[in-house]
Every structure is written in structure tokens, then in C-alpha cells.
Amino acid sequence: MTTTARQAARSDRGRVSDHNEDAFALDDDLWVVADGMGGHASGEIASEVAVEAVLHVAGGGAVRGPADLADLLADAVVGARGAVVDRARQDPASAGMGTTLVVAGRRDDTVGVAWVGDSRAYLLHEGRLMLVSSDHNVAQEMLALGMIDAEQARTHPGQYQLTRAVTDDSVSDATPDVVTVPARGRLLLCSDGLNGELADATIARLLGEGDPETAARALVDAALDEGGRDNITVVVVDL
């Protein structure tokens, strides 16, 4: 558990995997979650490299307004892609590695969120849970086209087929989506090991519990209780 007065994070390998390919960071007004993928230890390497690159690019960036914030976060994701590519070139054994990435940053009364893949950002305000991000996977594309409904999307095999990711493959799409929202309420960043086990209604209830540390612990424990079939990582921030 990593905790400060207004933010907390918890990461668990789950009940199936023998290692944790997730990575996260909390750095003042910058928060990151990455969910690595690849054989052997490659997923762990990809997620760690991506998070470090985001902190390097976005940690000291100058921001004068929401547009600058969005650009900075997008640049951070691009920097993460470059770092993953460079690492794979240096270490051929890690070729084929990749990671999802969700990054949030705050400047004054605005929060920006950039993401690639299916790690999520939620915002809880006055009891209402809003999904800020949109999964980059086949199921979400089918939902957007009206081919399936939201309940079907939750269990569709296409949820495991990413359409974007931060990888060392120059052909794959690593273009981030970026949005800005008012800095109010409680922010949650998570890997899909959380929302893969818990419905949004449960996430909303647990996210609203106590301080960020209490909420982070409750969310991960609940996902473990539901099976913990994947690595689970959450970052909870009071804005």
C-alpha cells in the first residue's frame, strides 16, 4: 500500500498469477496505472518502463491551461511508447512486450486523463460514478456500433482483444485518447483486474468508502473475493 493524505494505491497479483505485471505511480498531481503483457517477465518490464517514462515527460511539464494539460499527457503516452520500443531494442528477449496505460494529471480546477488500452479512469462525484475513459478493445467497438449492448460487452470475448496498446510493435496503434474533466470528487485509476471482477455499482459503493486508503483496500479485497483472476491495481485520489 502506498498512501498520502489524499491519495492511495494498492496492487495485488490476484489469486491466479504468480507475478504482477501491473505498475503504478503517484507523484503529487500526476497518477499512472499500467497493465503489462508479454511472455515471461516482459509484461512487468513494459509496464514499469512506461510508468517511468510518463513521470519523466509529464512530471516537470509546464501547463497554463486545460489544452496544455491534455497535450502534456498525450506527449507522456507517446514518450512511454518510445521508451518501450527502446527497451525492446536493447533487450531482444523482451520483444513483443506491451502495456496498457492510463494517466491522469491535475492543474488547478481541471483533471486531464489520457489512456491507451483498457485500464480505466472513473470519477465519483456526489454519489454518481462516471467512466471517464473508454476501453480500446473489440467489445467496445462492437458496443459503439450497436452490435452488442452494455451487458453483452461486459462478458464478450472481444473485451480481451485490445485495439490499442503501448507496445514495441511499430505497426500497432498506441494513439491515446485524452479528455479533461472538472477536478471534483474522487478519482479512480485501475487495471482491468478490478472492473473485470466488479460491476460499476459495486465499484461506486466501495470507492465512496472512507478515505482513499480505505477505498483502495476495499476495492482490491472485493475483486479478490470475486476470484481475483488477474492482477489488480487501483489508484484512488481525492481531488
N, C-alpha and C positions, 0 to 999 in steps of 0.2 A: 504493500500500500504506500502510495506517495500522496502527501497531504499538505496543504497550506490552509490559511484561514478561510478562503473562499473557493477552493478547488481541490479536487482529489481524483486519484486514478487507481484502478485495480486491474490486474491482468492475471489470468489463470489458464493453464494449459488445457483444462477440461478433463473429462473422465475417460477419454478415448486415446488421445495422442500422448506420446511420451516426451514431447517437447513443445515449446511455444514459439510459433512463428510470428506472433504479433509484436509490435513495438509501439511505444507512445512517448510523448514528451509534454511537459507543462513548463512554460517559460514566460512568466509574467502574463502578458496579454496575447500569447500565442500557444495554441494547443494542437496536437497532432496524434492521429492513430493510423497505423499501417498494419495490414494483414498480409504477410508474406506467403509466397507459394513457390514451389520448386522442389526438386529432389534433394535428399539428404539434408544438409544444413542451409541450402541455398535460399529458402524462404526466409529464414531468420536473418541471413545476410542482407537480402534485398530490403526487408522492412527497416532494419537498423540503418542501412546506408541512406535510404530515402528520408527517414526522420532526421538524421544528422544534416543532410543537405537542406532540408526545409528550414531548420534552425539557422543554418549558415546564411541562407539567402534572405529569409524574412525577418530574422531576429534583429537586424540592425537597420532595416529599411526605413526611409523617410516617407511619412504618409501625411498628406494635407487634407484628405477628404475621402469619402466612400469610393470614388473612382480609383484613387491611388491605392487604397487598401485592396480592392479587387485585383488590380494589376500586380501588386506585390505578391499576393497569394498565388495567382496564376504563374508568375515567374518562379515562385518557390517550387511548384509542382514540376515545371519544366526543368529546373535545376536538379530535382530529385531524379528525374528520368535520365539526365546526363550522368549523374553520379552512379546510377545503377549500371548504365552502359559501360562506363569507365571501369567499374569494379569487375564486370564480367570479362572485359578485355584483359585485365591484369591477372585474373584467375579463371582460366578456361573450365575448371571443374565446376564453377558456378553458372556456366552458360545455361540459358533457359529460365533463369530465376525471374521473379517479378513480385509485385506487391500492389495491393490497393492502397489508397491514400485519401484521408480526409483531414483538412487543415482548417482551423478557424483562428481568426485574429480580431482583436478589438482595438478600435481607435475612437476615443470619446464615446459618442452615443450610438455607434454603429459596429456591428459584427459582420465580418465577411467570412464566407465559407467556400472553400474550393475542394473539389473531390474528383477522383478517378477510381472507378470500380464500384464495389458495393458496401464499403464501410460507410456508415451513416452519420448524419448530424440531425439531432432533434432539438426543439426548443419548447420548453414547458413554461407557459405564462398564464397566470390566473386559472390554473387547473386544466388548461387546454394544451394538448400535445400536438405540435406541428412537426411533420417530417420536412426538414429544410432541404435535404439532398434528394436525389432520385437515382436509384440503382442503375448502374451501367451493366445490364445483363439482358439476356434474350427474353426472359419472362417480362421484364419491364417494358421492353419494346413491343411485345405482343399485347400487353395491357394498354399501352398508348395507342395502338392501332385498333383497339376494341375487339381483339381476337379472344381474349380471356378477361374475366373480371378480377377484382382485387383479391377475393378469396382464393380463386384458382391460381393467381400469380404467386401466392404465398407457398403453395405446395408444388408448383410446376417445376419439372426438371430444368427448365431454362434459367431458373434462378442461380444455378451453379455454372452457367456458361457466360463468362464475362465478355462484354463487347469493348471494354476499355480497361487498360491496366498499365501500371508503370513497370515496363519490362526492358530487357536488354535487346529485344527484337525491334529493329528499326521500322518494320512494317506495321506492327501493332499500333493501335490508336491510344495515345496517352494524353489526349486533349482534355484539360479539366473543364468542368462546369463551375461557374462562380456566381454566387448570389450575395447580396447584402441584406441584413435584417436589423431592426432596432435592437439595441443592447438592453434587453429587459428579460427578466425571468431566469430560468435555469437552462443551461446548455448541456447537451449530452453528445459526445462523440463515441462511436462504438464500432467494433468489428462485428461481422455477421454472426459470430458465435452467440451474440446476445439476442438480436432480433430473430435469429433462426430458431430460438427456443421459446421466446416470449412474444405474446401478442402485444400490439400497441397499447391496449387498455391496461395491461399489466405493467408495461414499461412506464406509462404515465403515473400510475399509482405509486410505484416504487421510487421513481425519480423524484417525486414530491416529498419523500420521507426525510425528515430531519435535515442535518447539514450535508454538504457534499460527500463527506466520508461515509456517513450512514447510508446515503442513497447508493453510492458506488458499491458498497459491500452488499446491500440488499439486492441490487440488480444482478451481480455476479452469482451470488448464492442461489437466487431463484433460477437462473439459467442452468446452474449445476444440478439443481433439484429436478429440472425437466429433462436431464440427460447429459448435458454438457458435452455434446458430440463434436464440438470444435473448440479451438482456443477462444477465450472470451476476454475482451478488453473494453473498459469503459473509462472515459474522462468526463467528470461532472464539474461544472463551473457555475457559480452564482454570478450573474452579470450585474 
